[in-house]
Amino acid sequence: MKKNDWIPMPRFLLRKNALMKIFKQMELTSSNCLEFGFGAGDYLKYFASKGANVTGFDFSKAAVEIAKQRIDGFEYSKNISFAENIDELKEESFDIVLACEVLEHIENDIETLDHWMSYLKPGGSLIISVPAHMSKWNESDVWAGHYKRYEKNELLDYSKSRNLELKSLWNYGFPLSLVLDKLLGASKKAEVANFDESTDKAELSKNSGVDRKNRFIYRLLSNDLALFPFYFFQRMFFNFDLGSGYILHLKKNEK
């Protein structure tokens, strides 16, 4: 896939707009940041442009390829590195760990959250996003290789059980993502019709972050101008449980 073949989905842009509200409140200059499942590399580029040292790790070869293509020639590319093996990463080495739309692809999700937390320095931030509400499960979740969608109480319980500081837990996307999720589910119905227990969730997961079809609708909505009213509107509902995705920001306590 070429870098120009990747198009951000509207739901990605809604999530990115919400995340930027968090990122802009953080001191990123000279910080060490780690992103799991970086997809096309948008956040790698953003952190690097703010003076952070950024490490990316992704199991998807397609994601690594397109991210490297999009970073090639980028002014701040020297601030970005890629870990080919997860064992290369050192514990308590990072100020920020980011994982957007990754946890739902992992069966042992709580163990994974603990693993991600181990990479944070004391006082560091873990920021994740996950799809919300099992009641909204549809064919797009199957197509993407998801194991589950999350409930607010699950995320709150994890924070309390690990004695972590809850900085924010936002429910984003309302109301546009509710429509988008249904449209995406309907568009994937034919593709998942022949899936069965032998279908490899890992392969589905690797492709989900970079596979783009239905380009007309994506190009129509996948820009800040078209989505600006929805960016503004969703912020009014971050603390309500009406959207189709969560953004969780946790802080690791100082020792």
C-alpha contacts under 8 A as a table, 3 or more apart, distances in Angstrom:
res1	aa1	res2	aa2	distance
1	M	5	D	6.39
1	M	6	W	7.85
1	M	62	A	7.35
1	M	65	E	7.85
1	M	66	I	6.59
2	K	5	D	5.34
2	K	6	W	7.38
2	K	66	I	6.44
2	K	69	Q	7.38
3	K	6	W	5.83
3	K	66	I	5.48
3	K	67	A	7.64
3	K	69	Q	5.86
3	K	70	R	5.62
4	N	7	I	7.54
5	D	212	R	7.97
6	W	40	A	7.48
6	W	210	V	6.50
6	W	211	D	7.79
6	W	212	R	6.76
7	I	212	R	6.86
7	I	215	R	7.97
7	I	218	Y	7.01
7	I	219	R	7.36
7	I	222	S	7.34
8	P	12	F	6.10
8	P	13	L	6.73
8	P	218	Y	7.44
8	P	222	S	6.01
9	M	12	F	5.16
9	M	13	L	6.56
9	M	218	Y	5.93
9	M	221	L	7.88
9	M	222	S	5.76
10	P	13	L	5.08
10	P	14	L	6.28
10	P	180	L	7.98
10	P	218	Y	6.94
10	P	221	L	5.98
10	P	222	S	4.98
10	P	223	N	7.64
10	P	227	L	7.67
11	R	14	L	5.04
11	R	15	R	6.20
11	R	173	G	7.20
11	R	177	S	6.15
11	R	180	L	7.40
12	F	15	R	5.14
12	F	16	K	6.01
13	L	16	K	4.87
13	L	17	N	6.05
13	L	222	S	7.16
13	L	223	N	7.76
13	L	224	D	7.69
14	L	17	N	5.29
14	L	18	A	6.50
14	L	172	Y	7.44
14	L	173	G	6.05
14	L	227	L	7.74
14	L	230	F	7.71
14	L	231	Y	6.30
15	R	18	A	5.17
15	R	19	L	6.16
15	R	172	Y	6.81
15	R	173	G	7.18
16	K	19	L	4.98
16	K	20	M	6.09
17	N	20	M	5.25
17	N	21	K	6.85
17	N	231	Y	6.63
18	A	21	K	5.44
18	A	22	I	7.21
18	A	172	Y	7.18
18	A	231	Y	7.81
18	A	235	R	7.56
19	L	22	I	5.25
19	L	23	F	6.23
19	L	247	I	7.64
20	M	23	F	4.83
20	M	24	K	5.85
21	K	24	K	5.60
21	K	25	Q	6.89
22	I	25	Q	5.48
22	I	26	M	6.89
23	F	26	M	5.29
24	K	27	E	7.89
27	E	31	S	7.49
28	L	31	S	5.21
28	L	47	F	6.90
28	L	50	K	6.08
28	L	51	G	6.41
28	L	52	A	5.41
29	T	50	K	5.84
29	T	51	G	4.38
29	T	52	A	5.04
30	S	51	G	5.64
30	S	52	A	4.79
30	S	53	N	6.37
31	S	51	G	7.59
31	S	52	A	4.87
31	S	53	N	6.12
31	S	94	F	7.61
31	S	95	D	6.03
31	S	96	I	7.74
32	N	52	A	5.97
32	N	53	N	4.90
32	N	54	V	6.03
32	N	55	T	7.89
32	N	93	S	7.36
32	N	94	F	4.91
32	N	95	D	5.34
32	N	96	I	6.63
33	C	47	F	7.68
33	C	52	A	6.76
33	C	53	N	6.09
33	C	54	V	4.76
33	C	55	T	6.21
33	C	94	F	5.57
33	C	95	D	5.93
33	C	96	I	4.74
33	C	97	V	5.92
33	C	98	L	7.72
34	L	54	V	5.84
34	L	55	T	4.80
34	L	56	G	5.84
34	L	57	F	7.76
34	L	94	F	6.59
34	L	96	I	6.25
34	L	97	V	4.80
34	L	98	L	6.22
35	E	38	F	5.92
35	E	44	L	7.41
35	E	54	V	7.65
35	E	55	T	6.38
35	E	56	G	4.93
35	E	57	F	6.33
35	E	97	V	5.78
35	E	98	L	4.64
35	E	99	A	5.75
36	F	56	G	6.15
36	F	57	F	5.05
36	F	58	D	5.91
36	F	97	V	7.70
36	F	98	L	6.30
36	F	99	A	4.97
36	F	100	C	7.72
36	F	102	V	7.46
37	G	56	G	7.55
37	G	57	F	6.14
37	G	58	D	4.57
37	G	59	F	7.24
37	G	99	A	6.20
37	G	100	C	7.02
37	G	101	E	7.89
37	G	102	V	6.15
38	F	41	G	5.24
38	F	42	D	7.62
38	F	43	Y	7.29
38	F	44	L	7.27
38	F	56	G	6.40
38	F	57	F	6.92
38	F	58	D	6.26
38	F	63	A	7.42
38	F	67	A	7.99
38	F	99	A	7.46
38	F	100	C	7.65
39	G	42	D	7.87
39	G	58	D	7.47
39	G	63	A	5.02
39	G	64	V	7.40
39	G	67	A	6.94
39	G	209	G	5.39
39	G	210	V	6.50
40	A	63	A	5.81
40	A	64	V	7.57
40	A	66	I	5.86
40	A	67	A	4.57
40	A	70	R	7.49
40	A	209	G	7.60
40	A	210	V	6.88
41	G	44	L	5.14
41	G	45	K	6.37
41	G	67	A	4.85
41	G	68	K	7.94
41	G	70	R	7.45
41	G	71	I	7.66
42	D	45	K	5.35
42	D	46	Y	6.35
43	Y	46	Y	4.83
43	Y	47	F	6.05
44	L	47	F	5.50
44	L	48	A	6.15
44	L	54	V	6.27
44	L	55	T	7.69
44	L	56	G	7.14
44	L	80	I	6.87
45	K	48	A	5.14
45	K	49	S	6.06
45	K	71	I	7.20
45	K	76	Y	7.45
45	K	77	S	7.56
45	K	80	I	7.73
46	Y	49	S	5.16
46	Y	50	K	6.54
47	F	50	K	5.21
47	F	51	G	6.71
47	F	52	A	5.41
47	F	53	N	7.57
47	F	54	V	6.78
48	A	51	G	5.25
48	A	52	A	4.93
48	A	53	N	6.18
48	A	54	V	6.24
48	A	76	Y	5.83
48	A	77	S	7.19
48	A	79	N	5.43
48	A	80	I	6.48
49	S	52	A	7.27
49	S	75	E	7.93
49	S	76	Y	5.74
51	G	79	N	7.49
52	A	79	N	6.79
53	N	79	N	4.96
53	N	80	I	6.29
54	V	79	N	6.04
54	V	80	I	4.84
54	V	81	S	6.29
55	T	80	I	5.92
55	T	81	S	4.89
55	T	82	F	5.50
55	T	83	A	6.67
56	G	80	I	7.61
56	G	81	S	6.38
56	G	82	F	4.83
56	G	83	A	6.09
57	F	82	F	6.03
57	F	83	A	5.30
57	F	84	E	6.81
57	F	85	N	7.90
57	F	86	I	7.22
58	D	61	K	7.55
58	D	63	A	7.06
58	D	64	V	6.69
59	F	206	K	6.78
60	S	63	A	5.20
60	S	64	V	6.40
60	S	206	K	4.64
60	S	207	N	7.12
61	K	64	V	5.06
61	K	65	E	6.10
61	K	206	K	7.77
62	A	65	E	5.11
62	A	66	I	6.26
62	A	206	K	7.59
62	A	207	N	7.28
62	A	210	V	7.22
63	A	66	I	5.34
63	A	67	A	5.95
63	A	206	K	7.68
63	A	207	N	8.00
63	A	209	G	7.19
63	A	210	V	6.32
64	V	67	A	5.20
64	V	68	K	6.07
65	E	68	K	5.32
65	E	69	Q	6.28
66	I	69	Q	4.98
66	I	70	R	6.17
67	A	70	R	5.12
67	A	71	I	6.10
68	K	71	I	5.03
68	K	72	D	5.98
69	Q	72	D	5.20
70	R	73	G	7.97
70	R	74	F	7.62
71	I	74	F	5.08
71	I	77	S	6.14
72	D	77	S	7.15
73	G	77	S	7.19
74	F	77	S	5.24
75	E	78	K	7.95
76	Y	79	N	5.76
76	Y	80	I	7.57
77	S	80	I	5.34
78	K	81	S	7.68
83	A	86	I	6.61
83	A	88	E	6.61
83	A	89	L	7.42
84	E	88	E	7.71
85	N	88	E	5.57
85	N	89	L	7.86
86	I	89	L	5.74
87	D	90	K	7.59
89	L	119	Y	7.72
90	K	93	S	5.79
90	K	119	Y	6.55
91	E	94	F	7.94
91	E	118	S	5.52
91	E	119	Y	4.17
91	E	120	L	6.83
91	E	121	K	7.91
92	E	118	S	6.04
92	E	119	Y	4.43
92	E	120	L	4.49
92	E	121	K	4.21
92	E	122	P	7.33
93	S	119	Y	5.80
93	S	120	L	6.02
93	S	121	K	5.78
94	F	97	V	6.81
94	F	119	Y	6.01
94	F	120	L	4.88
94	F	121	K	5.62
94	F	124	G	7.05
95	D	120	L	5.85
95	D	121	K	5.79
95	D	123	G	7.53
95	D	124	G	4.50
95	D	125	S	6.31
96	I	120	L	6.69
96	I	124	G	5.67
96	I	125	S	4.82
96	I	126	L	5.92
96	I	127	I	7.57
97	V	116	W	7.10
97	V	117	M	7.83
97	V	119	Y	7.51
97	V	120	L	6.84
97	V	124	G	7.98
97	V	125	S	6.34
97	V	126	L	4.86
97	V	127	I	6.30
98	L	126	L	6.00
98	L	127	I	4.90
98	L	128	I	5.77
99	A	102	V	5.87
99	A	103	L	7.50
99	A	127	I	6.53
99	A	128	I	4.81
99	A	129	S	6.71
100	C	103	L	7.82
100	C	127	I	7.90
100	C	128	I	5.21
100	C	129	S	4.61
100	C	130	V	6.77
101	E	104	E	6.64
101	E	105	H	7.85
101	E	128	I	7.42
101	E	129	S	5.40
101	E	130	V	5.03
101	E	131	P	7.11
102	V	105	H	5.61
102	V	106	I	7.27
102	V	129	S	7.70
102	V	130	V	7.20
103	L	106	I	5.42
103	L	109	D	6.02
103	L	112	T	7.69
103	L	113	L	7.94
103	L	130	V	6.70
104	E	107	E	7.57
104	E	109	D	7.35
104	E	130	V	6.47
104	E	131	P	7.46
104	E	146	H	5.30
104	E	147	Y	5.65
104	E	148	K	5.63
104	E	149	R	6.45
105	H	145	G	6.04
105	H	146	H	4.64
105	H	147	Y	5.74
105	H	148	K	7.83
105	H	201	K	7.81
105	H	202	A	7.72
105	H	205	S	6.33
106	I	109	D	5.46
106	I	112	T	7.76
106	I	146	H	7.60
106	I	147	Y	6.72
107	E	147	Y	6.19
108	N	111	E	5.65
108	N	112	T	6.28
109	D	112	T	4.96
109	D	113	L	6.21
110	I	113	L	5.05
110	I	114	D	6.34
111	E	114	D	5.15
111	E	115	H	6.19
112	T	115	H	4.88
112	T	116	W	6.17
113	L	116	W	5.11
113	L	117	M	6.21
114	D	117	M	5.05
114	D	118	S	6.35
115	H	118	S	5.18
115	H	119	Y	7.14
116	W	119	Y	5.62
116	W	120	L	7.39
116	W	126	L	7.82
117	M	120	L	5.47
117	M	126	L	6.91
117	M	252	K	7.52
118	S	121	K	7.97
120	L	123	G	7.79
120	L	124	G	5.36
120	L	125	S	7.10
120	L	126	L	7.65
120	L	252	K	7.22
121	K	124	G	5.20
121	K	252	K	7.54
122	P	252	K	5.55
122	P	253	N	5.71
122	P	254	E	4.59
122	P	255	K	6.25
123	G	251	K	6.02
123	G	252	K	4.92
123	G	253	N	5.28
123	G	254	E	5.12
124	G	251	K	5.67
124	G	252	K	5.42
124	G	253	N	7.85
125	S	249	H	6.78
125	S	250	L	5.63
125	S	251	K	4.50
125	S	252	K	6.30
126	L	248	L	7.91
126	L	249	H	5.78
126	L	250	L	5.14
126	L	251	K	6.28
126	L	252	K	7.74
127	I	247	I	7.17
127	I	248	L	5.64
127	I	249	H	4.50
127	I	250	L	6.43
128	I	247	I	5.78
128	I	248	L	5.34
128	I	249	H	6.71
129	S	245	G	7.03
129	S	246	Y	5.44
129	S	247	I	4.39
129	S	248	L	6.23
130	V	149	R	7.09
130	V	150	Y	6.81
130	V	245	G	5.75
130	V	246	Y	5.40
130	V	247	I	6.78
131	P	149	R	5.20
131	P	150	Y	6.18
131	P	244	S	5.99
131	P	245	G	4.23
131	P	246	Y	6.18
132	A	136	K	7.49
132	A	149	R	5.23
132	A	150	Y	4.78
132	A	151	E	5.96
132	A	152	K	7.82
132	A	171	N	7.94
132	A	243	G	7.43
132	A	244	S	4.88
132	A	245	G	4.46
132	A	246	Y	5.96
133	H	136	K	5.58
133	H	137	W	7.34
133	H	149	R	5.46
133	H	150	Y	5.34
133	H	151	E	5.37
133	H	244	S	6.95
134	M	137	W	5.17
134	M	148	K	6.78
134	M	149	R	5.01
134	M	150	Y	6.52
134	M	151	E	7.47
136	K	244	S	7.60
137	W	140	S	7.96
137	W	141	D	6.30
137	W	148	K	7.91
137	W	149	R	7.01
138	N	141	D	5.63
138	N	142	V	6.94
138	N	182	K	7.79
138	N	185	G	5.54
139	E	142	V	5.03
139	E	143	W	6.09
139	E	185	G	4.75
139	E	186	A	7.03
139	E	188	K	5.79
139	E	189	K	5.66
139	E	192	V	6.75
140	S	143	W	4.92
140	S	144	A	6.09
140	S	181	D	7.78
140	S	184	L	6.09
140	S	185	G	4.49
140	S	186	A	7.82
140	S	187	S	7.96
140	S	188	K	5.70
140	S	189	K	7.73
141	D	144	A	5.18
141	D	145	G	6.31
141	D	146	H	5.28
141	D	148	K	7.98
141	D	185	G	7.71
142	V	145	G	5.30
142	V	146	H	6.03
142	V	192	V	6.92
143	W	146	H	7.81
143	W	188	K	6.69
143	W	191	E	7.33
143	W	192	V	5.99
143	W	204	L	6.57
143	W	208	S	7.71
144	A	201	K	7.75
144	A	204	L	5.39
144	A	205	S	5.36
144	A	207	N	7.66
144	A	208	S	5.14
145	G	200	D	7.91
145	G	201	K	4.50
145	G	202	A	6.74
145	G	203	E	7.78
145	G	204	L	4.99
145	G	205	S	4.97
145	G	208	S	7.87
146	H	149	R	7.69
146	H	201	K	7.38
146	H	205	S	7.34
150	Y	154	E	6.89
150	Y	155	L	7.68
151	E	154	E	5.49
151	E	155	L	6.93
152	K	155	L	5.43
152	K	156	L	6.32
152	K	241	D	7.95
152	K	246	Y	7.91
153	N	156	L	4.97
153	N	157	D	5.87
154	E	157	D	5.15
154	E	158	Y	6.31
155	L	158	Y	5.22
155	L	159	S	6.45
155	L	248	L	7.69
156	L	159	S	5.18
156	L	160	K	6.33
157	D	160	K	5.14
157	D	161	S	5.96
158	Y	161	S	5.15
158	Y	162	R	6.27
159	S	162	R	5.54
159	S	163	N	6.14
159	S	164	L	5.16
159	S	165	E	7.06
159	S	166	L	6.60
159	S	250	L	7.29
160	K	163	N	5.06
160	K	164	L	6.33
161	S	164	L	7.87
163	N	253	N	7.71
164	L	250	L	6.33
164	L	251	K	5.91
164	L	252	K	5.54
164	L	253	N	6.17
165	E	250	L	5.65
165	E	251	K	4.95
165	E	252	K	6.56
165	E	253	N	6.77
166	L	169	L	7.49
166	L	249	H	6.43
166	L	250	L	4.88
166	L	251	K	6.48
167	K	248	L	7.94
167	K	249	H	5.37
167	K	250	L	5.57
167	K	251	K	6.72
168	S	247	I	7.78
168	S	248	L	5.97
168	S	249	H	5.21
168	S	250	L	7.24
169	L	239	N	7.51
169	L	246	Y	6.80
169	L	247	I	5.69
169	L	248	L	4.59
169	L	249	H	6.40
170	W	238	F	4.72
170	W	239	N	5.66
170	W	240	F	7.85
170	W	246	Y	5.53
170	W	247	I	5.15
170	W	248	L	6.60
171	N	174	F	7.97
171	N	237	F	7.24
171	N	238	F	4.84
171	N	239	N	6.29
171	N	240	F	6.49
171	N	241	D	5.80
171	N	242	L	6.91
171	N	243	G	5.48
171	N	244	S	7.08
171	N	245	G	5.62
171	N	246	Y	4.58
171	N	247	I	6.50
172	Y	234	Q	6.08
172	Y	235	R	7.39
172	Y	237	F	7.21
172	Y	238	F	5.55
172	Y	243	G	5.23
172	Y	244	S	6.71
172	Y	245	G	5.56
172	Y	246	Y	6.17
172	Y	247	I	7.34
173	G	176	L	5.98
173	G	177	S	4.89
173	G	178	L	7.39
173	G	230	F	7.88
173	G	234	Q	5.58
173	G	243	G	5.04
173	G	244	S	6.25
173	G	245	G	6.80
174	F	177	S	5.90
174	F	178	L	6.58
174	F	233	F	7.71
174	F	234	Q	5.35
174	F	237	F	6.91
174	F	242	L	6.08
174	F	243	G	4.32
174	F	244	S	7.14
175	P	178	L	5.69
175	P	179	V	7.30
175	P	230	F	7.92
175	P	234	Q	7.12
175	P	242	L	7.70
175	P	243	G	6.51
176	L	179	V	5.49
176	L	180	L	6.29
176	L	230	F	6.96
177	S	180	L	4.72
177	S	181	D	5.79
177	S	243	G	6.86
177	S	244	S	6.30
178	L	181	D	5.36
178	L	182	K	6.56
178	L	243	G	6.70
178	L	244	S	6.25
179	V	182	K	5.32
179	V	183	L	6.31
180	L	183	L	5.08
180	L	184	L	6.02
181	D	184	L	5.09
181	D	185	G	6.00
181	D	244	S	7.87
182	K	185	G	5.04
182	K	186	A	6.16
183	L	186	A	5.14
183	L	187	S	6.16
184	L	187	S	5.02
184	L	188	K	6.36
185	G	188	K	5.30
185	G	189	K	6.40
186	A	189	K	5.28
187	S	190	A	7.29
188	K	191	E	5.21
188	K	192	V	6.35
189	K	192	V	5.59
189	K	193	A	6.21
190	A	193	A	5.23
191	E	194	N	7.18
192	V	195	F	5.15
195	F	198	S	7.66
195	F	199	T	5.79
196	D	199	T	5.52
200	D	203	E	5.51
200	D	204	L	6.48
201	K	204	L	5.00
201	K	205	S	6.04
202	A	205	S	5.07
202	A	206	K	6.28
203	E	206	K	5.10
203	E	207	N	6.43
204	L	207	N	5.40
204	L	208	S	6.11
205	S	208	S	5.23
205	S	209	G	7.39
206	K	209	G	6.75
207	N	210	V	5.78
207	N	211	D	5.61
208	S	211	D	5.48
212	R	215	R	7.06
214	N	217	I	6.11
214	N	218	Y	6.64
215	R	218	Y	4.95
215	R	219	R	5.92
216	F	219	R	5.25
216	F	220	L	6.09
217	I	220	L	4.96
217	I	221	L	6.25
218	Y	221	L	5.44
218	Y	222	S	5.30
219	R	222	S	5.21
219	R	223	N	7.43
220	L	223	N	7.55
220	L	226	A	7.73
221	L	226	A	5.75
221	L	227	L	6.76
222	S	226	A	7.34
222	S	227	L	7.55
223	N	226	A	5.71
223	N	227	L	6.44
224	D	227	L	5.11
224	D	228	F	5.57
225	L	228	F	5.34
226	A	229	P	7.59
227	L	230	F	5.26
227	L	231	Y	6.21
228	F	231	Y	5.06
228	F	232	F	6.48
229	P	232	F	5.28
229	P	233	F	6.15
230	F	233	F	4.85
230	F	234	Q	5.86
231	Y	234	Q	5.55
231	Y	235	R	6.72
232	F	235	R	5.67
232	F	236	M	7.29
233	F	236	M	5.59
233	F	237	F	7.36
234	Q	237	F	5.36
234	Q	238	F	6.49
235	R	238	F	5.29
236	M	239	N	7.87
237	F	240	F	5.18
237	F	241	D	7.80
237	F	242	L	7.44
238	F	241	D	7.69
240	F	243	G	7.90
243	G	246	Y	7.98
